[in-house]
Amino acid sequence: MIPSSAGSEEARKWRQDYEENGYLVVENALDLETVGQLREAMDRNERGFTDDTLPASLRRNIATERSRTRHQRTGQVESDAISNVMELPLFDPVFKNLIIHPRVLDILETLFATPEFTFHNYKCICKMPGNQAPFAWHRDLPYLQHTSPDLITCMLCLDDMTVENGATVVCPGTHRIPHDDVKPGDTDMDESEVPNPRVA
């Protein structure tokens, strides 16, 4: 039994796609009003960072392309465009409320097959116009340093995500790689190490 308030056929398809491919795309998971509020909050954060008006307690949760690429084999860049924003609920209540958004919880409860799971991390990945720093191929599991593969990364797009503007690319089926075969170095993988097929 799947504990979800989503329609049973819809929920069954979510679970089937996720188990088969290792990822799932749910279009229109958020209503337009919520998306608008999230965009406005991110715009405020960006202006505060650019104008240097954010308090230090918030500013330390923002990484630029320059700071992020210091730790990647893709090569360091000199761009101070925002790359990551960590601990989003500290920035605006709208981010805190998103954690309990009914539609998002429906999807996660369906995929976990239980309403009992732990919330771990909450960040925003920004791919600004003209950005210089690619995100390296990686697996989330060793990056997060968990001892169990029972994890789900939930991405919510505030803008259209296309090949042209930097869509995430996934390798279907790689979720079946045995947990013991995932190496610490998989946090930053060379192109030659990444299997096919790949789906944007």
Secondary structure as the mmCIF struct_conf table of DSSP 4:
data_model
#
loop_
_struct_conf.conf_type_id
_struct_conf.id
_struct_conf.beg_label_comp_id
_struct_conf.beg_label_asym_id
_struct_conf.beg_label_seq_id
_struct_conf.end_label_comp_id
_struct_conf.end_label_asym_id
_struct_conf.end_label_seq_id
BEND BEND1 SER A 5 ALA A 6
HELX_RH_AL_P HELX_RH_AL_P1 SER A 8 ASN A 21
BEND BEND2 GLY A 22 GLY A 22
TURN_TY1_P TURN_TY1_P1 GLU A 27 ASN A 28
BEND BEND3 LEU A 30 LEU A 30
HELX_RH_AL_P HELX_RH_AL_P2 LEU A 32 THR A 50
TURN_TY1_P TURN_TY1_P2 ASP A 51 ASP A 52
BEND BEND4 LEU A 54 LEU A 54
HELX_RH_AL_P HELX_RH_AL_P3 ALA A 56 ARG A 59
TURN_TY1_P TURN_TY1_P3 ARG A 60 ASN A 61
STRN STRN1 ILE A 62 THR A 64
HELX_RH_AL_P HELX_RH_AL_P4 GLU A 65 THR A 69
TURN_TY1_P TURN_TY1_P4 ARG A 70 HIS A 71
BEND BEND5 GLN A 72 GLN A 72
TURN_TY1_P TURN_TY1_P5 ARG A 73 THR A 74
BEND BEND6 ALA A 81 ALA A 81
STRN STRN2 ILE A 82 MET A 86
HELX_RH_3T_P HELX_RH_3T_P1 LEU A 88 LEU A 90
TURN_TY1_P TURN_TY1_P6 PHE A 91 PHE A 91
HELX_RH_AL_P HELX_RH_AL_P5 PRO A 93 LEU A 98
TURN_TY1_P TURN_TY1_P7 ILE A 99 ILE A 100
HELX_RH_AL_P HELX_RH_AL_P6 PRO A 102 PHE A 112
TURN_TY1_P TURN_TY1_P8 ALA A 113 ALA A 113
BEND BEND7 THR A 114 PRO A 115
STRN STRN3 LYS A 123 ILE A 125
TURN_TY1_P TURN_TY1_P9 PRO A 129 GLY A 130
HELX_LH_PP_P HELX_LH_PP_P1 PRO A 134 ALA A 136
STRN STRN4 TRP A 137 TRP A 137
HELX_RH_AL_P HELX_RH_AL_P7 ASP A 140 LEU A 144
TURN_TY1_P TURN_TY1_P10 GLN A 145 GLN A 145
BEND BEND8 THR A 147 THR A 147
BEND BEND9 PRO A 149 PRO A 149
BEND BEND10 LEU A 158 ASP A 159
TURN_TY1_P TURN_TY1_P11 VAL A 163 GLY A 166
STRN STRN5 VAL A 170 VAL A 170
TURN_TY1_P TURN_TY1_P12 PRO A 172 GLY A 173
HELX_RH_3T_P HELX_RH_3T_P2 THR A 174 ARG A 176
BEND BEND11 ILE A 177 ILE A 177
HELX_RH_3T_P HELX_RH_3T_P3 HIS A 179 ASP A 181
HELX_RH_3T_P HELX_RH_3T_P4 PRO A 184 THR A 187
BEND BEND12 ASP A 188 ASP A 188
STRN STRN6 MET A 189 MET A 189
HELX_RH_3T_P HELX_RH_3T_P5 GLU A 191 GLU A 193
BEND BEND13 ASN A 196 ASN A 196
STRN STRN7 VAL A 199 VAL A 199
#
